């Protein structure tokens, strides 16, 4: 079954936006893309531990949302969380070292791709169990409310997670207590191999917020500015004490569910249509059209993104391997 979502290819409307912010978003999206593309190559050519799930094509959601947050705001992620970490400024070298299961990794080599975490950056964790980050972000929002910190908590999750019971439980609690939480559905059209239309009686997933009296938005998830604007509005509402918001960002994962999965269940024309709606290229076209950057400047940023990922790989390969007894350092027990 082919998705009925409208696929937009027009340049992002960058008018009135700060050129420095746009350039930062462009850079972050490129770093996330290059990080995953290099990982794909490494898994093909190197003895890499574990596995990975790519979000190539979805970068605008992570970067657009996080760009509307403060540094001390918190997020939870999914098994497809590299872009979220990049957007939240988790050091690229530590992320790459984690991919190689090195002691210098962001989780000391213990977590791998699906469990990236950096509390110092407000990245509370990537979680392999579908939907499990939703209640954790809700708890973080409750903590912020109790402490009066003014922080906002964001949970990223996929379209498949909205059919998990914890989604409904968490949204009900957040709405009831008016918690400063924002829930982001990254609707990439497929929960593994099943389309939204096949798994949800109401394919407009944002409308589920109505059951909890919660505001909702459905946005073009390949338009980083549209994602940013929707998130900024939700952030302002949350900080004002008016409670949570549900945002559905319509996007697409260009590659399969996990590394090397052929994803033959997707129509070739559909994949090609979404490739033509690349969020990075749409932003680049919009920035040039608005006079926010020149093609020369953007090409320089592209080259810098490649270099910084190459440096991260070189660093990771020079780090120390995890040893079998290392886990004892991070496990404690009380009598």
Number of C-alpha atoms within 10 A of each C-alpha: 11 13 16 10 12 8 17 18 17 15 20 23 18 22 13 8 13 10 16 11 12 22 19 15 25 24 20 27 29 22 26 28 24 20 26 20 15 15 22 16 10 14 16 12 9 10 9 13 13 13 14 22 22 26 26 25 23 30 32 32 35 30 27 27 26 26 24 19 21 13 14 17 21 26 31 28 31 26 22 24 27 32 28 28 28 23 25 26 17 22 15 24 21 25 30 28 28 26 27 27 28 25 20 22 28 26 22 20 26 19 19 25 29 22 21 29 25 19 13 12 17 20 23 23 26 27 23 16 11 19 24 20 26 30 20 19 27 26 18 24 30 22 17 20 20 11 10 9 13 16 23 29 29 30 25 26 27 22 26 22 21 20 14 12 10 17 18 18 12 18 28 17 16 24 21 14 15 20 28 32 34 30 28 24 25 23 26 22 23 21 17 14 13 14 21 23 16 13 15 14 9 12 18 14 22 24 17 18 21 11 11 14 14 21 18 21 18 18 20 20 29 30 30 30 25 22 28 24 16 21 27 18 12 27 26 16 18 23 18 11 14 17 23 32 30 25 26 26 28 23 27 25 21 19 17 20 19 16 15 14 10 11 15 9 13 17 12 10 10 14 14 11 13 19 17 14 20 22 30 25 18 20 26 23 20 22 25 16 16 18 12 20 18 15 12 9 12 17 12 11 19 16 11 15 21 16 14 16 22 16 15 19 23 14 16 25 15 12 17 15 18 17 11 7 7 14 12 8 7 8 7 6 4 3 2
